[in-house]
């Protein structure tokens, strides 16, 4: 796990104060055991928030909505990967039937 200073050193345009604001707003949720401990995912999220605000020009109040949508997309991708794994584990004839049904559904 990483400290605040580690996160700030790895994310340009991020200060300890700004990181603490992200945490207080619930945008980043480090593990807490007396001292905040950050993960690689927290670093990626901090960088994303900085990019959304600094480079893409989104307002601070827009960021939680955008992060929520991004989180939903990641959740859906994870579920889809699970479906693919289940389909891949089916017998070949059943997989073929499922794929044909999916193609029919796509065509409407």
C-alpha positions in Angstrom: 0.0 0.0 0.0 1.1 3.5 -0.7 1.1 6.8 1.3 -0.3 10.2 0.3 3.2 11.2 -0.7 3.6 8.2 -2.9 0.3 9.1 -4.7 1.2 12.7 -5.1 4.7 11.8 -6.5 3.1 9.6 -9.2 0.2 11.9 -10.3 1.1 15.2 -11.9 -0.9 18.2 -10.8 -1.9 16.4 -7.6 -1.1 17.9 -4.2 -1.7 16.3 -0.8 -4.4 18.9 -0.1 -6.1 18.1 -3.4 -5.9 14.4 -2.7 -7.4 14.9 0.7 -10.3 16.8 -0.9 -10.9 13.9 -3.3 -11.0 11.6 -0.2 -13.3 13.9 1.8 -15.7 14.0 -1.2 -15.7 10.2 -1.4 -14.1 10.1 -4.9 -11.2 8.1 -3.6 -11.6 5.6 -0.8 -8.2 4.5 0.6 -8.0 1.8 3.2 -7.9 3.3 6.6 -6.0 1.8 9.5 -5.0 5.0 11.4 -3.2 6.3 8.2 -4.7 6.2 4.7 -3.2 3.5 2.5 -3.6 3.9 -1.2 -3.7 1.2 -4.0 -2.7 1.3 -7.6 -6.4 1.7 -8.4 -6.5 4.8 -6.2 -3.6 6.3 -8.1 -5.3 5.6 -11.4 -8.5 7.2 -10.1 -6.7 10.3 -8.8 -5.0 10.7 -12.2 -8.4 10.3 -13.9 -10.0 13.0 -11.7 -7.1 15.4 -12.4 -7.4 14.7 -16.2 -11.2 15.3 -16.1 -10.8 18.6 -14.3 -7.5 20.0 -15.6 -7.3 18.7 -19.1 -10.9 18.1 -20.1 -12.3 21.1 -18.3 -15.1 19.4 -16.4 -16.4 21.2 -13.3 -15.7 19.7 -9.9 -19.5 19.0 -9.5 -19.6 17.0 -12.7 -16.8 14.7 -11.7 -18.8 12.5 -9.3 -21.4 11.9 -12.0 -18.7 11.0 -14.5 -17.0 8.7 -12.1 -20.3 6.9 -11.3 -20.8 6.3 -15.0 -17.3 5.0 -15.5 -17.7 2.7 -12.5 -21.0 1.4 -14.0 -19.2 0.7 -17.3 -16.4 -1.2 -15.5 -19.0 -3.2 -13.6 -20.9 -4.1 -16.8 -17.6 -5.1 -18.5 -16.8 -7.4 -15.6 -20.3 -9.0 -15.8 -19.9 -9.5 -19.6 -16.5 -11.2 -19.0 -18.3 -13.5 -16.6 -21.0 -14.3 -19.2 -18.3 -15.1 -21.8 -16.5 -17.4 -19.4 -19.8 -19.3 -18.7 -20.5 -19.6 -22.4 -17.0 -20.7 -23.2 -17.4 -23.5 -20.6 -20.5 -24.9 -22.3 -20.4 -27.9 -24.6 -19.6 -26.8 -28.2 -23.2 -27.5 -29.5 -24.7 -25.4 -26.8 -22.2 -22.6 -27.4 -23.1 -22.6 -31.1 -26.8 -22.3 -30.2 -26.2 -19.5 -27.8 -24.1 -17.6 -30.4 -26.7 -18.0 -33.1 -29.4 -16.8 -30.7 -27.3 -13.7 -29.8 -26.8 -13.0 -33.6 -30.6 -13.3 -34.1 -31.2 -10.9 -31.2 -28.7 -8.4 -32.6 -30.5 -8.3 -36.0 -33.8 -7.6 -34.2 
